[in-house]
Amino acid sequence: MSTTFASAVEPFIDRRNYSQPPGTAPRERRQFTNSHEELSPDARELAQAIDSYKLMHRRRFITYEEMLAVVKSLGYHRD
């Protein structure tokens, strides 16, 4: 027994295509783009440093050790 679905077929869009048109900057893919606006200046600095680390190392999530390295790179230390 075969079932036929009557629906419009939409063309497949490959969103994994990372090629960019000439002369354009690569687009960042972030889940939360405006999440730093309501943070305090210190928290915003930490969030931006973590985002930069994740972009540089192509990581979506980081470990606690990596987060500690980012915090120390900002100059924080334990007294």
Secondary structure, 3 states (H helix, E strand, C coil): CCCCCCCCCCCCCCCCCCCCCCCCCCCCCCCCCCCCCCCCHHHHHHHHHHHHHHHHCCCCCCCHHHHHHHHHHCCCCCC
